[in-house]
Each structure stands twice: as structure tokens, then as C-alpha cells.
Amino acid sequence: MTLGKKASAKEADCTHYKFILFVAGQESNSALARQNLQCLCQDHLPGRHTIEIIDVFLNLDAAFKHNILITPTLIKVAPDPPATVFGNLSSVQTVMASLRI
């Protein structure tokens, strides 16, 4: 039984996370969300993450496609289950818990 737990922990260490961050240009909360997400990923998911940043001012169709009504909005696309977090992502522990990291 111990071996199964170790394998699960090892699999978790190899999990790749994919995020989409919707921002509104260089607005202060959007800039802060970019910075906070980069720091979170570097500190907790080094080499195991992909971040796509979509500026809703430049790509309104993507915002409509994902039902984005406010920015910044972060969507965890992978692994399942998907999760969404709103705001500048300044509370690392809250963001990690919401994203199930």
C-alpha cells in the first residue's frame, strides 16, 4: 500500500498544468495577476506549466468563447477538473487551493 502512495505522489510531481489568463491590457490588476501567476508557477510548478495570456482588448472573441465577463480571470485547463479564479491572484494559498494544486 505504501508503494501506491509513493507512485501517486510521483505522478503528481509530473503533472503538467495548463492555464489561460484573461487580462485587460496593462491595467494594474491584470499586470499584477500576470506577475503573481508567473511567481506561483516558478515557485510551485517549475517546468510543469504552460501559461497562455489573452488580452481581451485584442481578442474579444476568445473572451466570449470562454464566457469571460471580468478580468483578470484565470482558468486552469489541465489537469482535470477545470477551475476558475478571479482577481489579481495575490493570495497564493487561496489560489492554489482553488486550483487544487
C-alpha positions in Angstrom: 0.0 0.0 0.0 2.9 2.4 0.7 4.2 1.8 -2.9 0.8 3.0 -4.3 1.1 6.2 -2.3 4.6 6.9 -3.5 3.6 6.3 -7.1 0.7 8.7 -6.7 2.9 11.4 -5.2 5.4 10.8 -8.0 2.7 11.1 -10.6 1.5 14.4 -9.0 5.1 15.7 -9.3 5.0 15.0 -13.1 1.5 16.6 -13.7 1.6 19.4 -16.3 -0.7 22.3 -15.7 -2.1 24.5 -18.4 -3.5 27.9 -17.6 -5.3 30.6 -19.6 -5.1 34.1 -18.0 -7.5 36.7 -19.4 -6.3 40.3 -18.8 -7.4 43.8 -19.8 -4.3 45.3 -21.4 -1.8 46.7 -18.9 -4.4 47.6 -16.3 -2.9 47.4 -12.8 -4.8 44.3 -11.6 -4.1 42.5 -14.9 -0.4 43.3 -14.6 -0.3 42.1 -11.0 -2.2 38.8 -12.0 0.5 38.1 -14.7 3.3 38.7 -12.2 1.6 36.6 -9.4 0.8 33.7 -11.7 4.4 33.7 -13.0 5.8 33.6 -9.4 3.3 30.9 -8.3 4.3 28.7 -11.3 8.0 29.2 -10.8 7.8 28.5 -7.1 5.4 25.6 -7.1 5.2 24.2 -10.7 8.7 24.7 -12.2 8.9 23.2 -15.6 5.4 21.7 -15.3 3.2 24.6 -16.6 2.0 26.4 -19.7 0.5 29.9 -19.4 -1.5 31.4 -22.2 -2.3 35.1 -21.7 -5.2 36.6 -23.6 -5.7 40.3 -23.7 -9.5 40.8 -24.0 -8.9 44.2 -25.7 -7.0 42.4 -28.5 -9.0 39.1 -28.6 -12.6 39.8 -27.6 -13.8 36.6 -29.4 -11.7 34.4 -27.1 -13.3 36.2 -24.1 -16.8 35.5 -25.4 -15.9 31.9 -26.2 -14.8 31.3 -22.6 -17.6 33.4 -21.1 -15.2 35.9 -19.6 -17.1 38.9 -18.0 -14.4 40.3 -15.7 -10.6 40.5 -15.8 -8.3 39.3 -14.6 -9.7 35.7 -14.8 -7.5 32.6 -14.6 -8.7 29.3 -16.0 -6.9 26.0 -15.2 -7.5 24.0 -18.3 -5.4 20.9 -17.3 -5.3 18.7 -15.4 -9.0 18.0 -14.7 -11.1 19.2 -13.1 -11.0 22.7 -14.6 -11.1 25.6 -12.2 -11.6 29.4 -12.5 -10.1 32.1 -10.2 -11.0 35.8 -10.5 -8.8 38.7 -9.4 -5.1 39.6 -9.2 -4.1 36.2 -7.7 -2.3 37.9 -4.8 -3.3 35.2 -2.2 -1.1 32.3 -3.2 -2.6 29.8 -0.8 -6.2 30.7 -1.8 -5.3 30.5 -5.5 -3.5 27.1 -5.0 -6.4 25.7 -3.1 -8.9 26.9 -5.7 -6.9 25.4 -8.5 -6.3 22.1 -6.5 -2.5 22.4 -6.7 
